[in-house]
Amino acid sequence: MNIEGDWLGQAALKVKRWPKDTIAAGRRHTVGLKSDGTVTAVGDNKYGQCDVSDWRDIVAVAAGNVHMATNTGNAHTIGLKSDSTVAAVGWNKHGQCDVNDWCDIVAVAAGWRRTIGLKSAGTVVAVGRNNEGECNVSGWHDIVAVAAGDWHTIGLKMDGTVTAVGNNRYRQCNVSGWCDIVAVAAGYLHTIGLKSDGSVTAVGLNIALAMFIR
């Protein structure tokens, strides 16, 4: 009898029951969702982005600020509640924490200076900085997942295709030809798509960070 193998298998099954958005990391802070619906956070708390000790009934978390510039001590933290409303703390210069009136939300994402919410109807809402059109999601529909990069926003559609808005300087929004996608992620200046066959596709900036930062 393979006790170790059986235990590992049971542990893996237990982990898979939890949603993926249980840990989030910003540039200088980390947020963790506990099994009882409370949240813990550590790191830079300059703007109160770690002030989550009073949060309750949280089912997912997101941490804003993936920007890599030297001025990135500014960040915010988002919590999706079990009643489909949203909580926010932290830096709010661009209104990225103005989510008090959001409802019917099933998923959240946080980028640099903005917050994205996926509604149960498959539509998307956004607040915060919109200088590059990264919040222009009001016309989206049939969306099943969202991701927020530095200046771009990604939406995974029900049919496995992907849509994108925002800054496209490094072609991080060139996803119109993608298909059979089951999950998406957005980094600083790049976008990743997981395909149904387990392979991965990517677009955007593809040079070493050390070579990019001047």
N, C-alpha and C positions, 0 to 999 in steps of 0.2 A: 504493500500500500504506500503510495507516494504522498505522505502527509504534507511535505513542503509544497509540492506542486498543487495539491488540493487547496491549501491555504492561500497560496498566491492567486489561484484562480478565483477564489471567493473574494479576496481583497480587490482584485481587478473589477469584478462585477459590482462590488459595493461602490467603488470610485466612479464607475461609469453611470451610476444612477444620479449623480449630482450634475447640475448644469455646468458648462465649461467656464462660465464667468464668475468663478469663486475666488480668483486671485487676479489682481490688476496691479500694474506697475507704471507709475509716471516717471519722469526724468529723475526725480529725487525723493519719491515716496512710494511705499508699497501698501496695498490694501488687501485684507483677507476677509472673506465671508465665512462665518462660523455656522456649524450645523443647526444652531438654535435661532438663526436669523439675525444675530447681532454681527457687528463688523469691528475689526481691529485695524489699526494703521500705524506705520512707523515711518520716520524720515523727516524731511524738511516740512515744517508746518508754518512757514512764513505767512501764508494767507488763510490758515485754518483748514487746509485740505486734509488734515489728519483728525479733525474734530468730529469723529463718527461714533463716539462711545455711547451716545444716546439713541442711535439708530436701532430700530426693531423691525421684525417681519420683512427683512431684506432677502431677496432671492437671487440677485445678481449685482455685481459692482463693476465700475469702470473708472479708470484714472486718466485724466486729461494730461496734455503736455507731452508730446513726443519730440518737440522741437529741440534741435541740438545746438542752438546758439548759446553764447555765454550768459545770456540774460534769462535763463530758464528756471529761475527759482519760483516762477509763478505757475500755479497749477490748481486744478479743481478735482473733486471726487464725486462720482454719481452712484446712487443706489436705487435699484428697482425694487419696489415693495410688492408684497404678495397681493395687494389690492390693485395692482397695475398703475399706481401712481409712482412718482419719482422724487427722490430727495437729492439735494446737492449742497456741498460745502466747498469753500475755497475761493480762489481768485475769480472775480466776477466783473472785471472791467468791461467786457464786451457782451454782458448779459448771458454768458454761458451757463450760469446757475439759475436762470429764470425758468424753472420747470415746475413751479408750484401748481400750475393749472393743467398740467399734463395728466391724461387719464387713458385707460385702455391700452397701456404700453406693455409690450411683451419682451422687448429687448432694448438695451441701451449701448451706446458707444460714445467715447469721449476723445476728441482730437485736441489740437492746440487751439485754445480759445473758443471751443464750441462743443455742443452736446447734440447727439443724434438719438432719436427715439423711434423704434419700430412699433406700429400699432397693430392690433389684432386683425384689422381689415386688410393688412398688407400695404398700407400707406406709411409715410415717414414724415416726422416733424424734426425741425432743427432750430437751435438758437445759438447765438454767438457771432463771432467774426465771420463776415461773408465777403471779404475783399476780392477773393478769387472765385466766388460763386459756389463755395463748398457747402453752403446751406440751401442751395436751390434744389430742394428735393420734393417740393409740394406736388409736382406732377407724377411722382413715382407711384406705381401700383404693383400688386402681385409680388411684393418683396417679402422674403422669408428670413433674411439676415442682413445686418449692416456692419460696416467697419469704417473707422475714421483714421486717416493718416494725418500728416502735418497740415497740408493745405488741400486735401482732397477727401472725398467721401465715396464709399463703395456700397452698392446694393446688390445682393444676390436675389435673382428672380425665381419664381416658382418653377419656371421651365428650365432652370439650370444655366441661364444666361446671366450676364452681369452688366450693370450700368454704373456710371461714374460721373461725378461733377467735381469742379474745382481746378486748381492749378495743374497743368499738364506739361510743364517745362521739360520734365524728364520722361514723358510718355507714360507716366504712372496711371493715366486714365484710359489708355488704349486697350480696352477690354471688350470692345464691341464684337469681336470675333470669337470670344470665349463661349464654350458650350459644355454641357455635362459637368458643370461645377456644383459641388455640394457644400463647400465652405469657402469663405474669403477672409483675408486679413490685410491690413494696411499698415505699412511702416512709415518712416519719415518721408521718403520720396519714392516708394515702390509699393506694388500691390501683388499679393499672392493668391492663387486660386487652387483649391484641392479638387481634383476630378474624381468622378465616380469609380474609376478604375484604380484609384490610389496614387496616380501620378500627380505632379504638381507643375503649374505654370506660373510665370512671373513676368512683370514688366516694370520698368522704371530705372532709377539710378542703380548702377551695378559696379561701382568702384569702391575701393576701400575708403572707409570714413576718414582715415588719416590723410588720404590724398585729397579728399574733398574739402575738409576744413582748412581755412587759411588763417 
